[in-house]
Amino acid sequence: MMNQNSNKGYSPIFRLANQNDILALCRIDSVNSSERYQEIIQWVTQDNAYLIEISDTIVAYGIFHSHFFGQNFIELLMVDQQYRRQGLALTLIENFKQLRKTPKLFTSTNQSNVATQKLLTQTGFITSGVIENLDKNDPELIYCYNP
């Protein structure tokens, strides 16, 4: 999944986040608000937050649940700024595919987020709809993975 030269040869560890990880998740989160801090606490408490560690450093996390019409859903992918473009979002997605308990796996991204759209297409997701009016002038594109 990841190229050997990225992350200085250390293997990424994918695991469920716990209470001790909350501050580290907040540190790498680009939103960095009190509301997001509360969301992270809730996601961790509900066992919806998964992370990637490299050499005991949390470098990425994702939110995975089944609250999308009873289907598994990747709500969020977040990679620490200094670890981007190293395959960590891909690693999260591939692990979430393995965790899914429903045949289909859904996710979404803003129309303006071309990088994530390319990543989703690369990992076998297809477009599945659009939600208007979540973010002003930036529709949310829904994607589905259905192997």
C-alpha positions as CSV (number, residue, x, y, z in Angstrom):
1,M,0.0,0.0,0.0
2,M,2.7,2.5,0.9
3,N,6.0,2.9,-0.8
4,Q,9.0,1.8,1.2
5,N,10.8,5.1,1.1
6,S,7.9,7.0,2.6
7,N,8.0,7.3,6.4
8,K,11.6,6.2,6.5
9,G,10.8,2.5,6.2
10,Y,8.6,2.2,9.3
11,S,5.4,0.3,8.9
12,P,2.2,2.1,9.6
13,I,0.0,0.6,12.4
14,F,-3.7,0.8,11.9
15,R,-5.8,0.6,15.1
16,L,-8.9,1.8,16.9
17,A,-8.4,5.1,18.7
18,N,-8.8,5.3,22.4
19,Q,-9.2,8.1,25.0
20,N,-5.4,8.5,25.3
21,D,-5.3,9.4,21.6
22,I,-7.8,12.3,21.6
23,L,-5.2,15.2,22.0
24,A,-3.0,13.7,19.2
25,L,-6.0,13.5,16.9
26,C,-6.9,17.1,17.6
27,R,-3.3,18.1,17.0
28,I,-3.3,16.7,13.4
29,D,-6.9,17.8,12.6
30,S,-7.0,20.7,10.1
31,V,-10.3,22.0,11.5
32,N,-8.9,22.5,15.0
33,S,-11.9,24.0,16.7
34,S,-13.7,23.4,20.0
35,E,-16.6,21.8,18.1
36,R,-14.2,19.4,16.4
37,Y,-12.6,18.5,19.7
38,Q,-16.1,17.5,21.0
39,E,-16.7,15.5,17.8
40,I,-13.4,13.7,18.2
41,I,-14.3,12.8,21.8
42,Q,-17.6,11.5,20.7
43,W,-16.1,9.5,17.8
44,V,-13.5,7.9,20.1
45,T,-16.1,7.1,22.8
46,Q,-18.3,5.5,20.2
47,D,-15.5,3.4,18.7
48,N,-15.8,5.1,15.3
49,A,-12.2,6.6,15.2
50,Y,-9.3,4.7,13.7
51,L,-5.8,5.9,13.4
52,I,-2.5,5.2,11.8
53,E,0.7,5.4,13.9
54,I,4.3,5.4,12.6
55,S,7.0,5.0,15.2
56,D,4.6,5.8,18.0
57,T,3.4,9.0,16.3
58,I,-0.2,9.4,15.2
59,V,-0.1,10.6,11.7
60,A,-3.6,10.1,10.3
61,Y,-7.1,9.1,11.4
62,G,-10.4,8.3,9.9
63,I,-14.0,8.0,11.1
64,F,-15.9,4.9,10.2
65,H,-19.5,4.0,11.1
66,S,-22.8,2.5,9.9
67,H,-25.1,5.4,10.4
68,F,-25.6,6.1,6.7
69,F,-28.9,4.4,6.0
70,G,-27.6,1.2,7.7
71,Q,-24.5,1.1,5.4
72,N,-20.9,1.5,6.4
73,F,-19.6,5.0,5.8
74,I,-16.2,6.7,5.9
75,E,-17.1,10.1,7.4
76,L,-13.7,11.6,7.5
77,L,-10.1,11.1,6.5
78,M,-7.5,13.3,8.1
79,V,-3.7,13.1,7.5
80,D,-1.2,15.2,9.4
81,Q,0.0,18.0,7.1
82,Q,3.6,16.8,7.2
83,Y,2.7,13.2,6.3
84,R,0.4,14.0,3.3
85,R,1.1,12.4,-0.2
86,Q,2.6,9.3,1.4
87,G,-0.3,6.9,0.9
88,L,-1.8,7.2,4.4
89,A,-5.3,8.1,3.2
90,L,-5.1,5.1,0.9
91,T,-4.1,2.9,3.9
92,L,-7.1,4.2,5.9
93,I,-9.5,3.4,3.0
94,E,-8.1,-0.1,2.4
95,N,-8.4,-0.9,6.1
96,F,-12.0,0.4,6.2
97,K,-12.8,-1.8,3.2
98,Q,-11.7,-4.8,5.3
99,L,-13.7,-3.6,8.4
100,R,-16.9,-3.2,6.5
101,K,-19.8,-5.3,7.7
102,T,-22.1,-4.3,4.8
103,P,-21.6,-5.1,1.2
104,K,-21.4,-1.5,0.2
105,L,-19.2,1.2,1.7
106,F,-20.0,4.9,1.2
107,T,-18.1,8.1,1.7
108,S,-18.3,11.7,0.4
109,T,-16.2,14.7,-0.4
110,N,-16.7,18.2,-1.5
111,Q,-16.8,18.9,-5.2
112,S,-13.8,21.2,-4.7
113,N,-11.7,18.4,-3.3
114,V,-10.3,17.0,-6.5
115,A,-7.4,15.1,-4.8
116,T,-9.9,13.0,-2.7
117,Q,-12.1,12.4,-5.7
118,K,-9.1,10.9,-7.5
119,L,-8.2,8.8,-4.5
120,L,-11.7,7.4,-4.3
121,T,-11.8,6.6,-8.0
122,Q,-8.3,4.9,-7.6
123,T,-9.6,2.8,-4.8
124,G,-12.7,1.5,-6.6
125,F,-15.4,3.9,-5.5
126,I,-17.9,5.2,-8.0
127,T,-20.0,8.3,-7.8
128,S,-23.4,7.8,-6.3
129,G,-25.1,11.1,-5.9
130,V,-24.8,14.7,-4.8
131,I,-26.0,16.6,-1.8
132,E,-26.5,20.4,-2.3
133,N,-26.5,23.1,0.4
134,L,-24.2,21.5,3.0
135,D,-21.3,23.9,2.2
136,K,-22.1,27.1,0.3
137,N,-21.3,26.7,-3.4
138,D,-19.5,23.4,-2.8
139,P,-21.8,20.4,-3.3
140,E,-21.0,17.1,-1.4
141,L,-20.3,14.2,-3.8
142,I,-21.4,10.8,-2.5
143,Y,-19.2,7.8,-3.5
144,C,-19.9,4.0,-3.2
145,Y,-17.6,1.0,-3.1
146,N,-19.5,-2.1,-4.1
147,P,-17.1,-4.9,-5.0
